[in-house]
Amino acid sequence: SHQDSTFLYTFPKQSCLGLWLALDDATIENGCLWIRPGSHWEKTRVKFARNPEYFGTALGERSSVADGDRSKPQMIFISEPQGNGNANGNENESDHQGEGNGNGDCQPPDIDIDWVGKIPDIKGCETVWDSLFQAGFVPVECKAGDLVAFPGELDHLSLPNVSEVQR
């Protein structure tokens, strides 16, 4: 899963808005969007940024000519400090981190799980869908033509199509 604000990071306040347009009906079976409700209150966990080792002084000078170590990657993920409170700095609101629904032996993950770019794999869950439900994700099934808009901090993903129906 990921937050769009990771890739479209704005400062001082996150202003990224994600859009997802269903070109065909989107169901659990053909890979609909999954979201983790409440995660839009969380801060952006990492940001995708230019690597200062690659660009060298060009970053500070706002130059497009890199004068750093060209063997290094151009872009890197930088962890963002989380601190207390939510993305708006309000310490009184819950961060709504994935709590799961507690069914059966399939237990929700620890709060410190590394969500970025991964699908939760929870012991005791028989399917990836079960793991997602336990991690607090819900499917957003849509009809063709539906447009889903969401804040850039919302944790989301879509799964591969495992059906005969196109997506």
TIMIBA-715706 format. One record per residue (C-alpha): residue in one letter; x, y, z. Coordinates in steps of 0.02 Angstrom, whole numbers, padded with zeros to 5 digits. Layout:
<nodes>
<code A, c1 X, c2 Y, c3 Z>
...
</nodes>
This chain:
<nodes>
<code S, c1 00000, c2 00000, c3 00000>
<code H, c1 00053, c2 00181, c3 -00016>
<code Q, c1 00005, c2 00362, c3 00008>
<code D, c1 00003, c2 00471, c3 -00148>
<code S, c1 00081, c2 00612, c3 -00047>
<code T, c1 00239, c2 00506, c3 -00043>
<code F, c1 00265, c2 00546, c3 -00228>
<code L, c1 00177, c2 00715, c3 -00237>
<code Y, c1 00241, c2 00790, c3 -00075>
<code T, c1 00193, c2 00971, c3 -00042>
<code F, c1 00257, c2 01089, c3 00093>
<code P, c1 00210, c2 01158, c3 00218>
<code K, c1 00041, c2 01070, c3 00207>
<code Q, c1 -00004, c2 00915, c3 00107>
<code S, c1 -00121, c2 00964, c3 -00033>
<code C, c1 -00113, c2 00810, c3 -00146>
<code L, c1 -00280, c2 00741, c3 -00202>
<code G, c1 -00288, c2 00564, c3 -00272>
<code L, c1 -00409, c2 00521, c3 -00412>
<code W, c1 -00457, c2 00344, c3 -00466>
<code L, c1 -00569, c2 00324, c3 -00618>
<code A, c1 -00653, c2 00155, c3 -00645>
<code L, c1 -00644, c2 00119, c3 -00832>
<code D, c1 -00738, c2 -00044, c3 -00803>
<code D, c1 -00837, c2 -00111, c3 -00655>
<code A, c1 -00711, c2 -00139, c3 -00515>
<code T, c1 -00743, c2 -00280, c3 -00392>
<code I, c1 -00640, c2 -00374, c3 -00264>
<code E, c1 -00613, c2 -00512, c3 -00392>
<code N, c1 -00548, c2 -00401, c3 -00531>
<code G, c1 -00439, c2 -00288, c3 -00424>
<code C, c1 -00538, c2 -00142, c3 -00354>
<code L, c1 -00462, c2 -00003, c3 -00249>
<code W, c1 -00436, c2 -00043, c3 -00063>
<code I, c1 -00421, c2 00096, c3 00066>
<code R, c1 -00382, c2 00103, c3 00252>
<code P, c1 -00517, c2 00217, c3 00327>
<code G, c1 -00449, c2 00350, c3 00444>
<code S, c1 -00272, c2 00339, c3 00374>
<code H, c1 -00296, c2 00510, c3 00293>
<code W, c1 -00268, c2 00582, c3 00469>
<code E, c1 -00093, c2 00507, c3 00474>
<code K, c1 00060, c2 00603, c3 00420>
<code T, c1 00147, c2 00557, c3 00259>
<code R, c1 00264, c2 00417, c3 00311>
<code V, c1 00398, c2 00438, c3 00178>
<code K, c1 00431, c2 00557, c3 00036>
<code F, c1 00508, c2 00519, c3 -00132>
<code A, c1 00643, c2 00650, c3 -00158>
<code R, c1 00798, c2 00694, c3 -00257>
<code N, c1 00953, c2 00611, c3 -00186>
<code P, c1 01078, c2 00742, c3 -00126>
<code E, c1 01221, c2 00618, c3 -00153>
<code Y, c1 01177, c2 00610, c3 -00339>
<code F, c1 01135, c2 00793, c3 -00369>
<code G, c1 01267, c2 00871, c3 -00254>
<code T, c1 01262, c2 01060, c3 -00244>
<code A, c1 01136, c2 01067, c3 -00388>
<code L, c1 00995, c2 01040, c3 -00263>
<code G, c1 01036, c2 01196, c3 -00162>
<code E, c1 01064, c2 01299, c3 -00319>
<code R, c1 00905, c2 01235, c3 -00402>
<code S, c1 01010, c2 01182, c3 -00550>
<code S, c1 00961, c2 01042, c3 -00667>
<code V, c1 01143, c2 00990, c3 -00689>
<code A, c1 01195, c2 00855, c3 -00564>
<code D, c1 01371, c2 00874, c3 -00497>
<code G, c1 01366, c2 00735, c3 -00367>
<code D, c1 01402, c2 00548, c3 -00375>
<code R, c1 01315, c2 00487, c3 -00534>
<code S, c1 01329, c2 00306, c3 -00476>
<code K, c1 01200, c2 00342, c3 -00339>
<code P, c1 01012, c2 00332, c3 -00372>
<code Q, c1 00932, c2 00496, c3 -00427>
<code M, c1 00779, c2 00475, c3 -00315>
<code I, c1 00765, c2 00402, c3 -00139>
<code F, c1 00633, c2 00374, c3 -00006>
<code I, c1 00657, c2 00483, c3 00149>
<code S, c1 00568, c2 00435, c3 00312>
<code E, c1 00465, c2 00576, c3 00383>
<code P, c1 00462, c2 00603, c3 00572>
<code Q, c1 00293, c2 00550, c3 00639>
<code G, c1 00286, c2 00629, c3 00812>
<code N, c1 00119, c2 00646, c3 00898>
<code G, c1 -00046, c2 00694, c3 00820>
<code N, c1 -00111, c2 00680, c3 00644>
<code A, c1 -00068, c2 00759, c3 00477>
<code N, c1 -00150, c2 00921, c3 00535>
<code G, c1 -00047, c2 00925, c3 00695>
<code N, c1 -00198, c2 00894, c3 00807>
<code E, c1 -00142, c2 00782, c3 00951>
<code N, c1 -00320, c2 00753, c3 01012>
<code E, c1 -00375, c2 00654, c3 00860>
<code S, c1 -00339, c2 00468, c3 00845>
<code D, c1 -00218, c2 00413, c3 00711>
<code H, c1 -00336, c2 00270, c3 00662>
<code Q, c1 -00190, c2 00153, c3 00622>
<code G, c1 -00251, c2 -00016, c3 00555>
<code E, c1 -00345, c2 -00104, c3 00694>
<code G, c1 -00420, c2 -00250, c3 00599>
<code N, c1 -00585, c2 -00332, c3 00641>
<code G, c1 -00523, c2 -00473, c3 00754>
<code N, c1 -00609, c2 -00621, c3 00668>
<code G, c1 -00541, c2 -00796, c3 00702>
<code D, c1 -00355, c2 -00834, c3 00715>
<code C, c1 -00311, c2 -00702, c3 00586>
<code Q, c1 -00241, c2 -00562, c3 00696>
<code P, c1 -00214, c2 -00380, c3 00648>
<code P, c1 -00033, c2 -00323, c3 00626>
<code D, c1 00069, c2 -00227, c3 00753>
<code I, c1 00052, c2 -00040, c3 00737>
<code D, c1 00234, c2 -00026, c3 00679>
<code I, c1 00209, c2 -00127, c3 00519>
<code D, c1 00301, c2 -00062, c3 00366>
<code W, c1 00156, c2 -00024, c3 00248>
<code V, c1 00251, c2 00062, c3 00108>
<code G, c1 00243, c2 -00036, c3 -00054>
<code K, c1 00183, c2 -00196, c3 00029>
<code I, c1 00023, c2 -00292, c3 00054>
<code P, c1 -00004, c2 -00342, c3 00236>
<code D, c1 00036, c2 -00527, c3 00258>
<code I, c1 -00044, c2 -00577, c3 00423>
<code K, c1 -00017, c2 -00749, c3 00501>
<code G, c1 -00174, c2 -00854, c3 00508>
<code C, c1 -00257, c2 -00766, c3 00361>
<code E, c1 -00300, c2 -00884, c3 00217>
<code T, c1 -00309, c2 -00752, c3 00079>
<code V, c1 -00235, c2 -00582, c3 00042>
<code W, c1 -00412, c2 -00514, c3 00058>
<code D, c1 -00422, c2 -00581, c3 00236>
<code S, c1 -00255, c2 -00497, c3 00275>
<code L, c1 -00317, c2 -00332, c3 00206>
<code F, c1 -00478, c2 -00339, c3 00307>
<code Q, c1 -00378, c2 -00379, c3 00465>
<code A, c1 -00259, c2 -00234, c3 00432>
<code G, c1 -00409, c2 -00117, c3 00426>
<code F, c1 -00427, c2 -00100, c3 00237>
<code V, c1 -00596, c2 -00102, c3 00149>
<code P, c1 -00633, c2 -00130, c3 -00035>
<code V, c1 -00706, c2 00012, c3 -00138>
<code E, c1 -00805, c2 -00075, c3 -00273>
<code C, c1 -00858, c2 00042, c3 -00414>
<code K, c1 -00959, c2 00044, c3 -00573>
<code A, c1 -00881, c2 00095, c3 -00739>
<code G, c1 -00868, c2 00284, c3 -00744>
<code D, c1 -00861, c2 00309, c3 -00556>
<code L, c1 -00729, c2 00433, c3 -00497>
<code V, c1 -00655, c2 00411, c3 -00324>
<code A, c1 -00566, c2 00563, c3 -00249>
<code F, c1 -00466, c2 00550, c3 -00088>
<code P, c1 -00333, c2 00644, c3 00012>
<code G, c1 -00152, c2 00606, c3 -00031>
<code E, c1 -00118, c2 00537, c3 00143>
<code L, c1 -00249, c2 00398, c3 00124>
<code D, c1 -00165, c2 00227, c3 00129>
<code H, c1 -00226, c2 00128, c3 -00022>
<code L, c1 -00186, c2 -00005, c3 -00151>
<code S, c1 -00265, c2 -00112, c3 -00285>
<code L, c1 -00235, c2 -00297, c3 -00309>
<code P, c1 -00203, c2 -00393, c3 -00471>
<code N, c1 -00354, c2 -00449, c3 -00570>
<code V, c1 -00385, c2 -00633, c3 -00531>
<code S, c1 -00545, c2 -00648, c3 -00631>
<code E, c1 -00592, c2 -00669, c3 -00814>
<code V, c1 -00672, c2 -00495, c3 -00811>
<code Q, c1 -00566, c2 -00347, c3 -00868>
<code R, c1 -00532, c2 -00200, c3 -00757>
</nodes>
